[in-house]
Amino acid sequence: MADLDELRIRIRQFAEARDWDQYHAPKNLAMALIVEAAELVEHFQWLSEAQSQALAPEKLAQVAEELADIQIYLIRIADKLNVDLLDAVDKKIAVNAKKYPADKVRGSAKKYNEF
């Protein structure tokens, strides 16, 4: 896929062809996204940090599927709410840059109100 807009259209057409739009209220999509996120987390449960960074090919393929599910639901929610994801991400990075100035937070995992 060339870009996010092309992917958004493809996902929309996929849902429309199956008459699933009736189920794709933002609330339902948000819940589905959280379910998929939980399925992603399940793959890492009980792994050490080193193990989580060196997944076997089969496990990595399963993780990739969960990431794809999450991305699909995220794009679908944004589509239903007419949110430009790339613009939203750009704005959020700018907000985070102010909240977490590199010279103050480098190497620290503290939250913005803790430094």
Backbone as JSON Lines, residues from 0, in Angstrom:
{"i":0,"aa":"M","n":[0.82,-1.18,0.0],"ca":[0.0,0.0,0.0],"c":[0.87,1.25,0.0]}
{"i":1,"aa":"A","n":[0.45,2.22,-0.79],"ca":[1.26,3.42,-0.97],"c":[1.23,4.33,0.25]}
{"i":2,"aa":"D","n":[0.08,4.5,0.86],"ca":[0.02,5.42,1.99],"c":[-1.17,5.09,2.88]}
{"i":3,"aa":"L","n":[-1.28,5.88,3.93],"ca":[-2.34,5.65,4.92],"c":[-3.73,5.86,4.33]}
{"i":4,"aa":"D","n":[-3.87,6.84,3.45],"ca":[-5.17,7.09,2.84],"c":[-5.63,5.91,1.99]}
{"i":5,"aa":"E","n":[-4.71,5.34,1.24],"ca":[-5.04,4.16,0.43],"c":[-5.46,2.99,1.34]}
{"i":6,"aa":"L","n":[-4.77,2.83,2.44],"ca":[-5.11,1.76,3.38],"c":[-6.48,2.01,4.01]}
{"i":7,"aa":"R","n":[-6.76,3.26,4.37],"ca":[-8.06,3.61,4.95],"c":[-9.19,3.25,3.99]}
{"i":8,"aa":"I","n":[-9.02,3.59,2.72],"ca":[-10.03,3.29,1.71],"c":[-10.2,1.78,1.55]}
{"i":9,"aa":"R","n":[-9.1,1.07,1.51],"ca":[-9.17,-0.39,1.37],"c":[-9.9,-1.03,2.55]}
{"i":10,"aa":"I","n":[-9.63,-0.57,3.75],"ca":[-10.3,-1.11,4.94],"c":[-11.78,-0.76,4.91]}
{"i":11,"aa":"R","n":[-12.1,0.46,4.52],"ca":[-13.51,0.87,4.42],"c":[-14.25,0.0,3.42]}
{"i":12,"aa":"Q","n":[-13.65,-0.21,2.25],"ca":[-14.29,-1.04,1.22],"c":[-14.46,-2.48,1.68]}
{"i":13,"aa":"F","n":[-13.48,-2.99,2.42],"ca":[-13.57,-4.34,2.96],"c":[-14.79,-4.46,3.87]}
{"i":14,"aa":"A","n":[-14.97,-3.48,4.76],"ca":[-16.11,-3.51,5.68],"c":[-17.43,-3.34,4.93]}
{"i":15,"aa":"E","n":[-17.47,-2.42,3.99],"ca":[-18.69,-2.18,3.23],"c":[-19.11,-3.41,2.42]}
{"i":16,"aa":"A","n":[-18.16,-4.12,1.83],"ca":[-18.47,-5.3,1.03],"c":[-19.1,-6.4,1.87]}
{"i":17,"aa":"R","n":[-18.86,-6.38,3.17],"ca":[-19.39,-7.41,4.07],"c":[-20.57,-6.91,4.9]}
{"i":18,"aa":"D","n":[-21.02,-5.69,4.61],"ca":[-22.11,-5.05,5.35],"c":[-21.8,-4.97,6.84]}
{"i":19,"aa":"W","n":[-20.55,-4.67,7.16],"ca":[-20.12,-4.56,8.56],"c":[-20.17,-3.13,9.07]}
{"i":20,"aa":"D","n":[-20.41,-2.19,8.18],"ca":[-20.43,-0.8,8.61],"c":[-21.45,-0.58,9.73]}
{"i":21,"aa":"Q","n":[-22.52,-1.35,9.69],"ca":[-23.55,-1.23,10.72],"c":[-23.02,-1.54,12.12]}
{"i":22,"aa":"Y","n":[-21.93,-2.27,12.21],"ca":[-21.34,-2.63,13.49],"c":[-20.17,-1.72,13.88]}
{"i":23,"aa":"H","n":[-19.75,-0.89,12.96],"ca":[-18.52,-0.13,13.15],"c":[-18.74,1.26,13.73]}
{"i":24,"aa":"A","n":[-19.52,1.33,14.79],"ca":[-19.6,2.58,15.55],"c":[-18.26,2.78,16.24]}
{"i":25,"aa":"P","n":[-17.84,4.01,16.43],"ca":[-16.56,4.24,17.1],"c":[-16.43,3.5,18.43]}
{"i":26,"aa":"K","n":[-17.5,3.44,19.2],"ca":[-17.48,2.72,20.48],"c":[-17.12,1.25,20.27]}
{"i":27,"aa":"N","n":[-17.76,0.61,19.31],"ca":[-17.49,-0.8,19.06],"c":[-16.08,-1.02,18.54]}
{"i":28,"aa":"L","n":[-15.65,-0.13,17.66],"ca":[-14.29,-0.25,17.13],"c":[-13.24,-0.04,18.22]}
{"i":29,"aa":"A","n":[-13.49,0.89,19.13],"ca":[-12.56,1.13,20.23],"c":[-12.46,-0.11,21.12]}
{"i":30,"aa":"M","n":[-13.59,-0.74,21.37],"ca":[-13.56,-1.96,22.19],"c":[-12.82,-3.08,21.46]}
{"i":31,"aa":"A","n":[-13.05,-3.21,20.17],"ca":[-12.34,-4.23,19.39],"c":[-10.84,-3.97,19.39]}
{"i":32,"aa":"L","n":[-10.45,-2.71,19.3],"ca":[-9.04,-2.36,19.32],"c":[-8.4,-2.79,20.64]}
{"i":33,"aa":"I","n":[-9.08,-2.56,21.74],"ca":[-8.55,-2.94,23.05],"c":[-8.43,-4.46,23.17]}
{"i":34,"aa":"V","n":[-9.39,-5.18,22.63],"ca":[-9.31,-6.65,22.64],"c":[-8.07,-7.11,21.89]}
{"i":35,"aa":"E","n":[-7.84,-6.51,20.73],"ca":[-6.65,-6.88,19.95],"c":[-5.36,-6.49,20.67]}
{"i":36,"aa":"A","n":[-5.37,-5.35,21.34],"ca":[-4.19,-4.94,22.11],"c":[-3.92,-5.94,23.23]}
{"i":37,"aa":"A","n":[-4.97,-6.43,23.86],"ca":[-4.8,-7.44,24.91],"c":[-4.23,-8.73,24.32]}
{"i":38,"aa":"E","n":[-4.66,-9.09,23.12],"ca":[-4.13,-10.28,22.47],"c":[-2.64,-10.09,22.14]}
{"i":39,"aa":"L","n":[-2.25,-8.88,21.8],"ca":[-0.83,-8.59,21.57],"c":[-0.04,-8.76,22.87]}
{"i":40,"aa":"V","n":[-0.54,-8.18,23.92],"ca":[0.15,-8.26,25.22],"c":[0.3,-9.71,25.68]}
{"i":41,"aa":"E","n":[-0.68,-10.52,25.39],"ca":[-0.65,-11.93,25.79],"c":[0.59,-12.65,25.26]}
{"i":42,"aa":"H","n":[1.05,-12.26,24.08],"ca":[2.23,-12.9,23.49],"c":[3.5,-12.6,24.3]}
{"i":43,"aa":"F","n":[3.49,-11.51,25.03],"ca":[4.68,-11.1,25.78],"c":[4.59,-11.41,27.28]}
{"i":44,"aa":"Q","n":[3.4,-11.83,27.7],"ca":[3.22,-12.13,29.12],"c":[4.2,-13.2,29.56]}
{"i":45,"aa":"W","n":[4.88,-12.92,30.64],"ca":[5.82,-13.83,31.3],"c":[7.16,-13.95,30.59]}
{"i":46,"aa":"L","n":[7.37,-13.23,29.51],"ca":[8.67,-13.26,28.86],"c":[9.61,-12.27,29.55]}
{"i":47,"aa":"S","n":[10.88,-12.59,29.54],"ca":[11.86,-11.62,30.01],"c":[12.01,-10.55,28.93]}
{"i":48,"aa":"E","n":[12.69,-9.46,29.27],"ca":[12.92,-8.42,28.27],"c":[13.7,-8.98,27.09]}
{"i":49,"aa":"A","n":[14.71,-9.77,27.37],"ca":[15.53,-10.35,26.3],"c":[14.68,-11.29,25.42]}
{"i":50,"aa":"Q","n":[13.85,-12.1,26.02],"ca":[13.0,-13.01,25.25],"c":[12.02,-12.22,24.37]}
{"i":51,"aa":"S","n":[11.52,-11.11,24.9],"ca":[10.55,-10.32,24.13],"c":[11.19,-9.66,22.92]}
{"i":52,"aa":"Q","n":[12.5,-9.52,22.93],"ca":[13.21,-8.91,21.81],"c":[13.75,-9.93,20.83]}
{"i":53,"aa":"A","n":[13.59,-11.2,21.14],"ca":[14.13,-12.27,20.28],"c":[13.07,-13.34,20.05]}
{"i":54,"aa":"L","n":[11.95,-12.93,19.49],"ca":[10.85,-13.87,19.28],"c":[11.18,-14.85,18.17]}
{"i":55,"aa":"A","n":[10.75,-16.08,18.35],"ca":[10.87,-17.09,17.3],"c":[10.04,-16.64,16.1]}
{"i":56,"aa":"P","n":[10.4,-17.05,14.9],"ca":[9.68,-16.61,13.7],"c":[8.17,-16.84,13.76]}
{"i":57,"aa":"E","n":[7.75,-17.98,14.27],"ca":[6.31,-18.26,14.36],"c":[5.63,-17.28,15.31]}
{"i":58,"aa":"K","n":[6.26,-17.02,16.45],"ca":[5.7,-16.08,17.43],"c":[5.69,-14.67,16.86]}
{"i":59,"aa":"L","n":[6.74,-14.29,16.17],"ca":[6.81,-12.97,15.56],"c":[5.7,-12.8,14.52]}
{"i":60,"aa":"A","n":[5.4,-13.84,13.77],"ca":[4.31,-13.8,12.8],"c":[2.97,-13.58,13.5]}
{"i":61,"aa":"Q","n":[2.78,-14.23,14.64],"ca":[1.55,-14.04,15.4],"c":[1.45,-12.61,15.94]}
{"i":62,"aa":"V","n":[2.56,-12.1,16.43],"ca":[2.6,-10.72,16.92],"c":[2.29,-9.75,15.77]}
{"i":63,"aa":"A","n":[2.84,-10.01,14.6],"ca":[2.59,-9.15,13.44],"c":[1.1,-9.13,13.1]}
{"i":64,"aa":"E","n":[0.43,-10.27,13.21],"ca":[-1.01,-10.32,12.95],"c":[-1.78,-9.47,13.95]}
{"i":65,"aa":"E","n":[-1.39,-9.53,15.21],"ca":[-2.07,-8.72,16.23],"c":[-1.82,-7.23,15.97]}
{"i":66,"aa":"L","n":[-0.59,-6.88,15.6],"ca":[-0.29,-5.48,15.28],"c":[-1.14,-5.02,14.09]}
{"i":67,"aa":"A","n":[-1.31,-5.88,13.11],"ca":[-2.13,-5.54,11.95],"c":[-3.58,-5.33,12.36]}
{"i":68,"aa":"D","n":[-4.11,-6.21,13.23],"ca":[-5.48,-6.04,13.72],"c":[-5.64,-4.69,14.42]}
{"i":69,"aa":"I","n":[-4.67,-4.35,15.26],"ca":[-4.72,-3.07,15.98],"c":[-4.71,-1.91,14.99]}
{"i":70,"aa":"Q","n":[-3.83,-1.98,14.02],"ca":[-3.73,-0.9,13.02],"c":[-5.02,-0.78,12.23]}
{"i":71,"aa":"I","n":[-5.61,-1.88,11.85],"ca":[-6.87,-1.86,11.1],"c":[-7.96,-1.16,11.9]}
{"i":72,"aa":"Y","n":[-8.12,-1.54,13.16],"ca":[-9.16,-0.92,13.99],"c":[-8.85,0.55,14.24]}
{"i":73,"aa":"L","n":[-7.6,0.9,14.44],"ca":[-7.23,2.29,14.65],"c":[-7.57,3.13,13.42]}
{"i":74,"aa":"I","n":[-7.22,2.64,12.27],"ca":[-7.52,3.36,11.03],"c":[-9.02,3.46,10.81]}
{"i":75,"aa":"R","n":[-9.73,2.41,11.13],"ca":[-11.19,2.4,10.95],"c":[-11.87,3.4,11.88]}
{"i":76,"aa":"I","n":[-11.43,3.48,13.13],"ca":[-11.99,4.47,14.06],"c":[-11.74,5.87,13.53]}
{"i":77,"aa":"A","n":[-10.52,6.13,13.13],"ca":[-10.18,7.46,12.61],"c":[-11.03,7.79,11.38]}
{"i":78,"aa":"D","n":[-11.25,6.81,10.53],"ca":[-12.08,7.01,9.34],"c":[-13.5,7.37,9.74]}
{"i":79,"aa":"K","n":[-14.06,6.64,10.67],"ca":[-15.44,6.88,11.1],"c":[-15.6,8.25,11.75]}
{"i":80,"aa":"L","n":[-14.54,8.75,12.4],"ca":[-14.59,10.04,13.08],"c":[-13.98,11.18,12.26]}
{"i":81,"aa":"N","n":[-13.58,10.87,11.03],"ca":[-12.95,11.86,10.15],"c":[-11.72,12.51,10.79]}
{"i":82,"aa":"V","n":[-10.91,11.67,11.44],"ca":[-9.66,12.13,12.04],"c":[-8.53,11.82,11.07]}
{"i":83,"aa":"D","n":[-7.73,12.82,10.77],"ca":[-6.54,12.63,9.95],"c":[-5.44,12.12,10.88]}
{"i":84,"aa":"L","n":[-5.16,10.83,10.82],"ca":[-4.2,10.23,11.75],"c":[-2.81,10.83,11.64]}
{"i":85,"aa":"L","n":[-2.35,11.07,10.43],"ca":[-1.01,11.62,10.28],"c":[-0.93,13.02,10.89]}
{"i":86,"aa":"D","n":[-1.94,13.82,10.7],"ca":[-1.98,15.15,11.31],"c":[-2.08,15.05,12.83]}
{"i":87,"aa":"A","n":[-2.91,14.14,13.32],"ca":[-3.06,13.97,14.76],"c":[-1.74,13.53,15.4]}
{"i":88,"aa":"V","n":[-1.03,12.62,14.73],"ca":[0.27,12.16,15.24],"c":[1.27,13.3,15.23]}
{"i":89,"aa":"D","n":[1.3,14.06,14.16],"ca":[2.21,15.2,14.07],"c":[1.96,16.18,15.21]}
{"i":90,"aa":"K","n":[0.7,16.5,15.47],"ca":[0.36,17.42,16.56],"c":[0.73,16.83,17.92]}
{"i":91,"aa":"K","n":[0.52,15.54,18.1],"ca":[0.82,14.91,19.38],"c":[2.32,14.87,19.63]}
{"i":92,"aa":"I","n":[3.12,14.64,18.59],"ca":[4.57,14.66,18.75],"c":[5.02,16.06,19.19]}
{"i":93,"aa":"A","n":[4.41,17.1,18.63],"ca":[4.75,18.48,19.03],"c":[4.39,18.72,20.49]}
{"i":94,"aa":"V","n":[3.24,18.23,20.92],"ca":[2.84,18.37,22.33],"c":[3.84,17.63,23.22]}
{"i":95,"aa":"N","n":[4.18,16.41,22.83],"ca":[5.12,15.61,23.63],"c":[6.51,16.25,23.69]}
{"i":96,"aa":"A","n":[6.91,16.9,22.6],"ca":[8.22,17.57,22.58],"c":[8.27,18.67,23.63]}
{"i":97,"aa":"K","n":[7.15,19.36,23.83],"ca":[7.08,20.4,24.86],"c":[7.03,19.8,26.26]}
{"i":98,"aa":"K","n":[6.27,18.71,26.4],"ca":[6.14,18.06,27.71],"c":[7.42,17.35,28.13]}
{"i":99,"aa":"Y","n":[8.16,16.86,27.16],"ca":[9.36,16.07,27.43],"c":[10.56,16.64,26.67]}
{"i":100,"aa":"P","n":[11.07,17.8,27.09],"ca":[12.24,18.36,26.41],"c":[13.43,17.41,26.52]}
{"i":101,"aa":"A","n":[14.08,17.14,25.4],"ca":[15.16,16.15,25.37],"c":[16.25,16.45,26.38]}
{"i":102,"aa":"D","n":[16.58,17.73,26.56],"ca":[17.67,18.06,27.49],"c":[17.3,17.79,28.94]}
{"i":103,"aa":"K","n":[15.99,17.68,29.25],"ca":[15.57,17.42,30.63],"c":[15.26,15.94,30.89]}
{"i":104,"aa":"V","n":[14.89,15.21,29.86],"ca":[14.4,13.85,30.08],"c":[15.28,12.75,29.5]}
{"i":105,"aa":"R","n":[16.34,13.13,28.85],"ca":[17.19,12.12,28.21],"c":[17.57,11.02,29.2]}
{"i":106,"aa":"G","n":[17.25,9.78,28.84],"ca":[17.6,8.63,29.67],"c":[16.68,8.41,30.86]}
{"i":107,"aa":"S","n":[15.63,9.18,30.98],"ca":[14.72,9.07,32.12],"c":[13.35,8.57,31.66]}
{"i":108,"aa":"A","n":[12.74,7.74,32.46],"ca":[11.39,7.24,32.17],"c":[10.34,7.97,33.01]}
{"i":109,"aa":"K","n":[10.73,9.05,33.67],"ca":[9.79,9.79,34.5],"c":[8.72,10.46,33.64]}
{"i":110,"aa":"K","n":[7.54,10.6,34.23],"ca":[6.45,11.29,33.58],"c":[6.73,12.78,33.6]}
{"i":111,"aa":"Y","n":[6.12,13.51,32.68],"ca":[6.39,14.93,32.52],"c":[6.2,15.76,33.8]}
{"i":112,"aa":"N","n":[5.35,15.33,34.69],"ca":[5.13,16.08,35.93],"c":[6.05,15.65,37.07]}
{"i":113,"aa":"E","n":[7.03,14.78,36.77],"ca":[7.92,14.28,37.79],"c":[9.35,14.83,37.66]}
{"i":114,"aa":"F","n":[9.63,15.65,36.7],"ca":[10.98,16.18,36.56],"c":[10.98,17.68,36.68]}
